[in-house]
Amino acid sequence: MVALNVMLLVWALLVVKFLVIAFWMQDQMYQRASRFNIVAAMICLVAGGVYLRGLEALAFGAAVVAVVLGISSFRLVRIGRG
């Protein structure tokens, strides 16, 4: 039961992190990078729901995809395509 609560907390924190970064990037006029972070936040929301259904492997895979999208958004900004 504790592991369930911890994992849901981690996904909730990832959602907040991705949304805060997305709104910051939007303020800096990095629209494409901002969209990447919003998509990553939505993926984390869905991953939390999938985890509650008992599909842990799929939820962890979705979390990895979301983190890779978040990293990609910073790469877009760095190379000037944000």
C-alpha positions in Angstrom: 0.0 0.0 0.0 2.9 2.4 0.8 4.5 1.7 -2.6 1.2 2.6 -4.3 1.0 5.9 -2.5 4.7 6.7 -3.2 4.4 6.0 -6.9 1.2 8.1 -7.2 3.1 10.9 -5.4 6.0 10.6 -7.9 3.6 10.8 -10.9 1.8 13.8 -9.4 5.1 15.6 -8.8 6.2 14.8 -12.4 2.9 16.3 -13.7 3.5 19.5 -11.6 7.1 19.7 -12.7 6.3 19.3 -16.4 3.5 21.9 -16.2 5.7 24.5 -14.4 8.4 24.0 -17.0 5.8 24.2 -19.8 4.4 27.5 -18.5 7.9 28.9 -18.0 8.9 28.0 -21.6 5.7 29.5 -22.9 6.6 32.8 -21.2 10.0 32.6 -22.8 8.3 32.1 -26.3 9.4 28.5 -26.7 6.1 27.2 -27.9 7.1 23.8 -29.3 9.2 23.0 -26.2 6.3 24.0 -24.1 4.0 21.6 -25.9 6.4 18.8 -25.4 6.2 19.4 -21.6 2.4 19.6 -21.7 2.3 16.3 -23.5 4.7 14.8 -21.0 2.4 15.9 -18.1 -0.6 14.3 -19.8 1.3 11.1 -20.3 2.2 11.1 -16.6 -1.5 11.6 -15.7 -2.5 8.7 -17.8 0.4 6.6 -16.4 -0.9 7.2 -12.9 -4.3 5.9 -13.9 -2.8 2.9 -15.7 -0.8 2.1 -12.5 -4.0 2.1 -10.5 -5.4 -0.5 -12.9 -2.5 -2.8 -12.2 -0.4 -2.4 -15.3 2.8 -1.4 -13.7 5.1 -2.2 -16.6 3.1 0.0 -19.0 2.9 2.8 -16.5 6.6 2.8 -15.9 7.2 2.7 -19.7 4.9 5.7 -20.1 6.9 7.6 -17.3 10.1 6.9 -19.2 8.6 8.3 -22.4 7.4 11.4 -20.5 10.9 12.0 -19.1 12.5 11.6 -22.5 10.0 14.1 -23.9 10.9 16.6 -21.1 14.6 16.2 -21.9 13.9 16.6 -25.6 12.2 19.9 -24.9 15.3 21.4 -23.4 17.3 20.1 -26.4 14.9 22.0 -28.7 15.5 25.2 -26.8 19.2 24.6 -26.8 19.4 24.2 -30.6 17.0 27.0 -31.3 14.0 25.2 -32.5 11.9 25.7 -29.3 
